Amino acid sequence: MDNLKILLDKLYITSILCELSYNYYNLINNFIILPTILGSSILTVLNSSEIDTNKTKIINITINGLNTVILALSANYKLIDRINNYKVNKIKATKLQHIIESYLLKNEPITPTILEGLVNEYDNIYEQLVFGFPNHIKYKVVKKYQSTKSLPNSLAFLATSDIVITQV
């Protein structure tokens, strides 16, 4: 049962890391997309107005250029991929947490085969995390949970080093 509780703690922390990372990158994406929406709206109004075509042309080129740069930055940093990856893996971690909780509630002995299967599922979640967690999120989670939960291996070093104290 102790192994299950440790695994449950690690899944809980993983779920929190995924959720916080999802929220962080989603916020950045929303800030990036907002100017493109506003720029497109301004161009729609501008193009239907009776303003001098030379001025309209310059404004169109400028706003379209800015939109292109903004969208290129978003694509280059793979914000949508990050958002989706964190969301999918948070859901997987939560599902695995529920399976483990049901084993704990049954209070039945866990065979090594079952435990190995659960650990393999946990490992699969980390294998499918294509992007690392942002450092500021890792530090925040370690600071909050290092004394109360078993941390995933990816955070264990931070919990035992002085970096956490100086960076948080």
N, C-alpha and C positions, 0 to 999 in steps of 0.2 A: 504493500500500500504506500510506503514511503516513496518508492520510485514513481508511482502514479501521481502523487502529490507534487513531487519535484517537476515532473513533466507538465503537470497542469499549471504550475507557476510559470514555467518557461513559455508555455503557450499563451498564458495571460499577458505576459510581458511582450511577447511577439505580436499579439493582437493590438496592444497599445502602441507599439512602435509603428505598426502598419497604419493604424488609424491616424496617429499624429502626423506621419509622413504624408499620408493621403490628404489630410486637411491642409498641410503646409503647401504642397505642390498645387493643390486645387485653388488655393487662395492666390498663389503666384499666377497661375493660368488665368484666373478671372481678372486679375489686374492687367494682364497682358492683352486679353481679348477685348476689354472694355474700350480702349482707344480705337481699335479697328472697327468696332460697331459704331462708335460715335463718328469716326471719320467717314464711314460709308453712308451714314445718315446725313451728314453735312453735305457730302457730294451729291446725294439724291436731291436735296433741297436746292443746292447751288445750281445743279444742271437743269433744273426745271424753272429757274429764275431767268430774268432778262438782264443779267449782268453782262458787262463787256466780255466777249468771248476770249480775248487775250488774257484777261485777269482770271477767268474761269479755267483756262487751260493751265496756267501756272499753279493755281490752287489744286486742280485735279492731279497734276504731276506730283506735287509735293505730298499730298495726302496719300495718294496711291503708293508712292515711294516709301513713306513711313509705314503704311500697312504691310507692305512687302517685307520690310526689315523686321517688324514686330512678329509677323508670322514665321519668318525664317528663324528668328531667335527661339521661338516656341518649338519649332520643329527640331532645331539643332539640339536643344536641351531635352528633347523627348518628353516634354511635360505630360502629354496625354498618355504615353506609354507608362510613365512612372505612376500616374494617378490610377490607371487601370490595374497595374501590377500590384500596387499596395492594397487596393480594394479587394481584388480577387484573393490575395493571400490572407487578408484579414478574415474574410469569410471562411476560408479553409481552416484557419487557426481556431476560429470560434466553433466550427462544426466538430473539430477534433476535441476541443475542450468539452463539448456536450457529451461526446462519446465517453470520455474519461470520467466525467461527472456521473454518468449513468452507471459505470462500473463501480465507482466509489459508493454510490447510493445502494447498490445491490449488496455491498459488503461481502462479496464472494472472493475466494482466492483467485489471483490473476496468474495464469500460466506464463512461463517464459515466452512461449510462442505469441501469446496475445500482447505481452509487453513489447516484444521485438517488433510486432506489426505496428503498434502505436508509435514507437520510436522511429520506425521507417517512415511513417506518415509525417511525423514532425520533421524529419530530415528532408523529405520531399518538399515541404513548404519552403524551407530555406534554400533548397536547390532552385526553386522557381522564383525566388526573389532576385530579379535581374539587377536591381539597383540597390546600393547600400542605403542605410538610413542616414539622414543628415546628422552630423556630429552634435549640433546643439540639441537635437531631440534625444540622442543617445545619452548625453550628459544629464539632461533633465530627468529621464527615466531612471538612470542609475542612481542619481541623487535621491529620488523619491522612494525607490523600491529596494535598494541594495540591502537594507537591514531587515526587510520583511518578506521578500520573495526570493526564490532561486532564479538567478538570471541566466538567460541563454549564454552559450559560450561566446557569442560575438560581443557580449557586454562584460564578461567576467574580468577581462584585463582592466577595463576602465574602473571597475569596482574596487580593484586592488591597487590601483596606482594613485599617485598624487595629482594626476591630470584632472581628475574629477573635481577636486577641491578648488583648483585654480581656475578652471574653465567655466564653472557653473555660476 
